[in-house]
Amino acid sequence: MSIEALEQAKTTLEGVRGALGIYSKTEVDMTLGMLDRAIAKYTSLDAICQDLQEKTYTQAMRIAELEAKREWVGLTVMEAVELELATNHPREFAAAIEAKLKDKNGF
């Protein structure tokens, strides 16, 4: 049952309450109380569901951003030559290339 149906039932009961006898009014009042509690619970659950949907969407967007492929940025010929000239040993050259690529690619 939807919240609209619960609210419609409550409105209908409130409308006919005045035409009823004392015993029927008591039963209607009890039913109205139950409807109020059901509406409050439904509204609370609806708010929780809405919050979860928003959080799920936000998390999905974050995951999509993280999973998006980054375009790898390499070295230009000039950068490679500069690194080669700045180093004296092949291992230094390799380490310099690695450091430069990490810097350019945000690692």
ABEGO torsion letter per residue (X at the ends): XBAAAAAAAAAAAAAAAAABBAAAAAAAAAAAAAAAAAAAAAAAAAAAAAAAAAAAAAAAAAAAAAABBBBBBBBBAAAAAAAAAABABAAAAAAAAAAAAAAAAGX
